[in-house]
Amino acid sequence: MSDRRQFRDLVDPAVAHGTISSLDLDPESETVSLSDARGRVLAERVDADLDVPGFDRASMDGYAVRGRDTFGADEADPIELDLVGAVHAGTEPDVVVGEGEAAEISTGAVMPEGADAVVMVERTAEVYSDDGNESDEPPTAVVVRTAVAPGDNVMLAGTDIAAGARALGPGTRLTAREIGLLSALGVDEVPVRGKPTVGIVSTGDELVRPGEDLHSERGQIYDVNSYTIAAGVEEAGGEARLYPHAGDDYGEMERLLVEAAEECDLVLSSGSTSASAVDVIYKVIEERGDLLLHGVAVKPGKPMLIGEVGESAYVGLPGYPVSALTIFRTFVAPAVRAAAGLPEPRTATVRGKMAVRERYGEGRLRLMPVGLVTDADGETLVYPVDKGSGATTSLVEADGVVAVDPDTEYLGEGEAVDVKLFSPDVRPPTLFAVGEDDPALSRLLDRLENPRFLPVGSREGLRRLAGGVPDVAVVAGPVERDVDTVDLGGWTREWGLVVPADNPEGVADLADLVDRDLAFVNRGRDAGVRASLDAALDDLADARGVSQHDLADAIRSYEIGSKGFESPARAVARGNADAGLGLRATAERLGLGFVPLGTESVRVRANPKRTAKPGIEELKDRLVAADDVFASLGGYESD
Amino acid sequence: MSDRRQFRDLVDPAVAHGTISSLDLDPESETVSLSDARGRVLAERVDADLDVPGFDRASMDGYAVRGRDTFGADEADPIELDLVGAVHAGTEPDVVVGEGEAAEISTGAVMPEGADAVVMVERTAEVYSDDGNESDEPPTAVVVRTAVAPGDNVMLAGTDIAAGARALGPGTRLTAREIGLLSALGVDEVPVRGKPTVGIVSTGDELVRPGEDLHSERGQIYDVNSYTIAAGVEEAGGEARLYPHAGDDYGEMERLLVEAAEECDLVLSSGSTSASAVDVIYKVIEERGDLLLHGVAVKPGKPMLIGEVGESAYVGLPGYPVSALTIFRTFVAPAVRAAAGLPEPRTATVRGKMAVRERYGEGRLRLMPVGLVTDADGETLVYPVDKGSGATTSLVEADGVVAVDPDTEYLGEGEAVDVKLFSPDVRPPTLFAVGEDDPALSRLLDRLENPRFLPVGSREGLRRLAGGVPDVAVVAGPVERDVDTVDLGGWTREWGLVVPADNPEGVADLADLVDRDLAFVNRGRDAGVRASLDAALDDLADARGVSQHDLADAIRSYEIGSKGFESPARAVARGNADAGLGLRATAERLGLGFVPLGTESVRVRANPKRTAKPGIEELKDRLVAADDVFASLGGYESD
């Protein structure tokens, strides 16, 4: 462990940007069919190779005539022309229109020889041989009540697009309308810029692909970065290729990186947080390629590697998911987009105001992951999330990144900042809720559009609501903290001890938990059910004339609280515990036994400044109409 | 033609919107692999089915210890713990940490039994048996210079995500970060909303698919609407299916519509402008389905049909490409998006100011196709395009649609309007140029990002520039009109008569054109070369003491001007003409002969209010550096 490489002489982030954009990621152009061309970028100019229309075309239903023949005709003084035939769209004319003659013509049909104008049908009347009465015989002549000049209601060949004209330039992004123009030109194959191929090599012996079996006892975790970055690559217009995960062993890493470099325009490595894996990659790049840059004065992302392996570019991303996505978004996605010929989407950056004051001052560029929330006026507020915890959940809390200058000591509350969104499709949540995790709440959230909920527990939720960032806190059980909030409604839920089905230990009440040596799984202090349990224990201590502390001490593992609301019940289900703190609804869902200890109230409490926000109003409406939710959960009642 | 159906009792557009949204387009949900899930919309809530991490996890490189053992340790008074082994990420610990002991641990590794905290490596030193000097022997103990509390630098199982927690709600659009969360949960298959399948039946006997042979003499044209609307369907999140084009015959149309209805959630028909085709569809829908609505008080789109065929919804679009896209964008795309579970993209609507005054007052909702141009300050200006001409080129000039209320008599210059863009990816051009088509200009435009050029000819170009909408006009030849412009630069080009290779008729000069009966193809009056030819003819008339009119009359087809700058030369190449008006560069490109008649100047003239606009500055720079372009074109010289 003593020879671990230290990162010295960190380079400026601008140099890192420059180095990445100097790398050649440009794919070769390719030809795609018109049906597959949407969203692609033209590699070359497309000129018209034919006239559109390719013939003189009637642009009205009516009669093809010689314009000169109609001069002077009007309603009062119509003229009559002999009918010599008809021309329909998609057929070759088999008539010639001579002086004093007309041919019926439909919109889009070829003008017959001799005719140079069309009289619209509304200004004509058919004439039948039997004195104007309709019969089975076709009309023999047409009465024209208006004059037309040569060229009227005719679109000359090439008027729309002339052969030889520049139709679409290189670099044009092909949307519906450009596809339309190309089809008008008869183009069914289009030269487009290739998509840069980006290979993603995940590192770390502990990584397992989603869908495979996970051995937690060996410290395995699912590979998050490969899939996140692959999606980011595709959002930026690249084509992602995942390479089977590499261990931290030199030979394996070398083989994989070289293989990926041969097949891709850019190779990214990502996944491991361990310095030893970074070391191995460093050595492979030094020996099999060209290491251009090692270490950037940016947080996160300091140990970024930039180099080349064979013909391919290489960038090493940090290991924590939000950090990897942050560095990808900031340094790599622009290069992928440029290689794909795509502009930065207009929605990729939003402006907002800091919801809180944020101190800084580390002398390095900080790429601060932030979440977005809107205030009652719809203005976007920005708050920092994930201060390097490495939590994957912050992936979904973080909407984007704010770049904080090295010289900035703090960002003031209300200060305007630009947020680079992680994806152009990211939208601020319509409702930002925090607090107690609860099955009824989950179903209510399902009825809202794009809500955000962080299950931080009642106590922490209320603390955050007091901090002013979230819209609402969901608070269960007895509450100590006094926070100014607006109550939106709530429900009650039955809590107690979840025990194995049929309650084999015959647990009957709280006294059993204290007096018998049961393997117990508790919840953490932020959970509402824990506050209810503590209060019940207080009552029992009072009744027995002892301290609550003495009773708690008598319960095995009382101080170790699990985070998830289902965790104690799941431990019971796995056979790892005799009893767990939880809800009747959870016990029923998992087919377990339940010993009721009480009923607690769950309240949805709103930030008083946000009550006019549509997302909060919507939640309030949903709360009123949630009887079906409460009825479906054992031990729940509306309030 | 007399029994053509009239459209009476036009319904309000709001009713049409309501009818379409009442149709059931919702596809069934489906399951896709995680790699294919990007951009899709979750059909159901996804709850965490496991704890993340699944074990107590070291979050630092260092030593796993019992926190209690380190109490009181600091730099001045370190403590020493016996090293009992090591735990690496991805392996199962094979040590137990007892009192006074420590195990080396790497980030991400499973905490060994007995240990409850990690001391970071930077606050430790290894101790070797041979009095602290490094040797080949492994270290036997570690010196700890800091105290850690139980839980320090350890992430407890389930801290990140607890099993049972709500991870992502139904309706969530899956971007990179949601993909990351799903992979953390080990999810490799995702329940997503299906894409509504939209069948497109093109109608009209005259339509030919791009890539197939076109018989212009029969009035065939390429099918534009099918491909345009298919791309629009995909942009809205649907899946488009093209059905082989249907003739206007009842049996064929019935077979196709019924087949499409069986296979799709929605069927659109589009393509024909002929009332007879609309009639046939009308009859099929009435007999094989349910016609819900026929005729809407909107321009364009009045004859819109809305109905059902079997289980499928049906909407009939108008025939002109811009009209079809307009109706699709306004009425159909929102329904496709809703069925796909996608929100309207934020970029789908932009606000701008009318660049010109536009009169109206027809008492129907007008969906006015508009183009966008930015002024010098970057503000978006909006101008009407395509007043029902049916030109496919206006597809690329029109960026979107402004809905003009039936009561509005006019939109004033400078009035704010909302533009629904045809595609969310549509961007206003960086430069809007009009005027003379020219091969050097085409190459210059290739060097700009997203320019728009309309080849309307010099005279019309200057007229439009005077109207204040475009940024620049490209003007060739002698100019009568006096317009206040800023000259950005230009070039000269040699013009004359394009003749067959080797000049079989031995055409020598303009006099030959006048005096001999040559089959001649002229350009239109808006073309700069035509102005040069007229001027040369003036000179010849002066020299001969006759009127220019007499000379022009002597030239066959002098008055019929073709639109494309290459059209006369192409007529010569096809053997349809003895001589055509054109450029030396064109003759050389097509391998034809050339009789020079003069040199004319081409000037790029800018709107004086826009000279500070970046796109104009860029064009000016490109003009200065265009010597390679002029050198590559015969008869061109920089100016």
Interface residues (C-beta under 8 A of the other chain):
Chain A: M1 S2 L34 S35 R38 G39 R45 D47 A48 L50 D51 V52 P53 G54 F55 R57 S59 D61 V87 H88 A89 G90 T91 E92 E104 S106 T107 G108 A109 V110 V121 E126 E134 M155 L156 A157 G158 T159 D160 I161 A162 A163 G164 A165 R166 A167 L168 G169 P170 G171 T172 R173 L174 T175 A176 R177 E178 I179 G180 L181 L182 S183 A184 L185 G186 V187 D188 E189 G204 D205 E206 L207 V208 R209 P210 G211 E212 L214 H215 S216 E217 R218 G219 Q220 I221 Y222 D223 V224 N225 S226 Y227 T228 I229 A230 A231 G232 E234 E235 L242 S272 T273 S274 A275 S276 P321 L325 P343 P345 R346 T347 S389 G390 A391 T392 T393 L395 V396 A398 F422 S423 D425 V426 R427 D437 S442 L445 D446 L448 E449 N450 P451 F453 P455 S562 K563 G564 F565 E566 S567 A569 R570 T586
Chain B: M1 S2 L34 S35 R38 G39 R45 D47 A48 L50 D51 V52 P53 G54 F55 R57 S59 D61 V87 H88 A89 G90 T91 E92 E104 S106 T107 G108 A109 V110 V121 E126 E134 M155 L156 A157 G158 T159 D160 I161 A162 A163 G164 A165 R166 A167 L168 G169 P170 G171 T172 R173 L174 T175 A176 R177 E178 I179 G180 L181 L182 S183 A184 L185 G186 V187 D188 E189 G204 D205 E206 L207 V208 R209 P210 G211 E212 L214 H215 S216 E217 R218 G219 Q220 I221 Y222 D223 V224 N225 S226 Y227 T228 I229 A230 A231 G232 E234 E235 L242 S272 T273 S274 A275 S276 P321 L325 P343 P345 R346 T347 S389 G390 A391 T392 T393 L395 V396 A398 F422 S423 D425 V426 R427 D437 S442 L445 D446 L448 E449 N450 P451 F453 P455 S562 K563 G564 F565 E566 S567 A569 R570 T586
